[in-house]
Amino acid sequence: MSVAIENFLKAIYKNGKRDNNDTKPGSIARELNISNAAATDMAQKLAAKDLLHYEKYQALRLTEKGTKIAMDVIRKHRLWESFLFKTFDMSLHDIHREAELLEHQTSDFLAEKMSAYLGNPKFDPHGDPIPNADGEITTVDSSIALSQAEEGKHYTISRLMSDDKEFFEFCAQHGLKYGHVVLVSKQFIKTKMTQVQINNNTLILNEGFTSIIYVNENE
């Protein structure tokens, strides 16, 4: 499969897992920074290859074959992120950027070697689950967006769902990292702001942040 096809299928899968579940061609076009016409043309071509279901003005749905390809690329991407983070201590933005390139050049053989070397991790450094060799995600995700967290409770950061450099730089500077614990001290309902305490510091985050930082409640 070409890089363009793999990225298209991956974008449909990832968009389908987000809260808005928006996989219409226009949304995929914005995700990949291509024109709406190019996205529609690609969707029609991939439908003819039995990689997705296409209906005019409707959301795109991957076939079993298309899902397998998307999961294979996602597995390799997240393994590379884990490898680069562990080996070179690169930033979360940099490992994502490099993994975007490396995922398309990686054989199944090398992916298995990396997974074994890393101890067969279940999650990448962003907290995203890593599919197994069969393209299956075996972990259960019970996390919620930080914007939905309750006041007065402690939560562990489980996912940072972004590829924006400034977002990761801010998170790194303030200790908002996968596995770190935060106390939600205040939810400002009208302004959609969340006040948290982490590492003896107080932060007030807007919805742009709290909607892509996912957490699990501490027992």
N, C-alpha and C positions, 0 to 999 in steps of 0.2 A: 504494500500500500504506500502511496505517496505521503509526504509530510502533510500536505494540504488536507488529504482525506482523513488521516489520523487525527489531526487537530480539529477538524469539523465534527467527527464522531465524539471526540473527547469533550468538546464544548457542549454538545447536546446532552451528554450524560451528566456533566457537572451542573449545567443550568437546571436540569431536571431534578437535581437533589437540593437545590436552593429553596428558600421559603416560598418564593413566588412561582416556582415550577414553570418558568417561562421558556419554552423551547421553540417558539415561532421563528421562522427564518430571519425576520428583522432583528430579533434579539440575538440570534447567533451571529448575524452580520456585525452587530455592534461589539460583541465579545471578541470577534476575530479581526475587527477593523477592516472589513470588506464591505462592498456595496450590497444593498438588498437584492439587486438583480443577480449578483454573483452567488449569494447564499441560496437563492431560489434555484438557480441553475445547478449548483452543486447538489442540492437536496434531490432534485429530479434525477440526476445521474446516479446518485447513490441508492435511490429507490429502485432503479432499474437493475442494480447489482444486488438487491435484496439485503441492503445494509440498514435501511430505515424505511418507515412508512411516511409517505408524503400525500397530503391533501391540501388543495389550495386554501389559503387563509387559516389553516389549522396548525396546531403544534406538531412538531416533528417527534416521531417515536422510533427509537432504535429497535431493530430486529434482534433476535438472539445472536446472529452472526455479527451484527454491528456492535452490540454490547460487548461481545468477547474481544473485539479489536480495541474498543475504547478502554476496557479494563486492563488489557495488556499494556497499553501505552501509559496509563495511569500508574500501574504497578512499577514500571521501569522508571518513570518520573520520580515517584516517591522514594524508591530505593536509591536513586542517584542523590536526591536531596539528603537522605540519611547518611549516605557515604561521604558526601562533601562536607556536611556539617561535622561529622565525627572526625574525619581525617584532617581537614584543613581549618576547622573552626570558622567557616565562612558565615556571613550574615544570612538571615532568612531570605532577604531579597536576592542576594547573589546566588544562593543555592537554587532558588526557583528559576532564575534566569538561565543558569548553566544547564539545569536539568531539562529545560524546554528544548535545548539543542541536543543533548545527549540521549534523550529518551527514544529518538527516532533511529539512532545508530546502534542500538543495543540488542544483541541477540538474546534469545531465551537462555542459552547456556551461561552467558555472562551475568544475566539477571539472577540466576540461581546461585552463582558463585558469590555475588555481592550479598545476597540475602543470607547465605550461610555465614559469610564473614562477619556480618553485622549481628548475627544471632537470631535471624528470622524475625525482625521487628514487626510489630502489629501496627505501629503508628510512625509517621514521619515527624521531623522536628516542628512542623506547624500543628501537629495533633491530628492530621488527616489519616484515616485508616489506609493501610497498605493491603491491596488485594493479594491473595495467595496465587500460586502458579496456575490454578484453575480459573482465575478471574473472580474469585469469591471473596467477599468481605465477611470475616467470621466474628468480628467484634460487634457488640451491641452499643449503639450510640444513644445515650440518655441525656445528652447535654442540651442546654438551653442558651439562647442569646443572653448576654449580660444585661440587656435592656429589660429582660423578663425576670431577673433575679429579685428575690425578696430582701427588703431592708433588714439589717441586723444579722444576716447570716454570712457564713464564710463559704467561699466557693474556690474550686481549683480550676485554673484555666486549662481547657481541654483542646481548643482549636483556635487558630488565628486565620480566618478565611479571607485572605487578601493576597495580592501580589504587588502591592504598592510600596515603593521604596520608602517614602516618607512615613507611612504607617508603621513599617517595621522599625525604622529608626526611632520613632517616638516610643514604641513598645520596648525596645532594647534599653533606651535611656531611663525608662521609668519602671523597669522590672516586670512588665506585662509579658511574661513568657510562658510557654507551655509547661504545665506542672506547677506553676507558682500559685500561691494562695492569696486571695483578695477578700476583704471584708466590704460588703455593700452597706454603706452607712446611710445613704439617702437616695431615693428615687424621686426626681422632679418630674411629675407627671405632665404638667402643662408644657414645659419647655423641652421635655424628652431628654433630660440630662441625668446622668448617674454619678453619684459621688462614691468613690471607693478609697479604701486605705490599703496600702501595700508597702512593705518595708519601712514602716513608720512615716510614710508620706501620704498626703491626701491628694487625690486627683478628681477632677470633675470632667467627665467624658460626654461628648455629644452622641446622638444616635448614630452618626456615621461610624463611630468606633464601636459602640455597644451592640450594634446589630451584626457585627462580623467577629466579635470576640465571644466565643462560646465557653461555657463553664459547667461544671458538675458540682452539685451541693455536697459539702462535707458532712459526713455523718457525725 
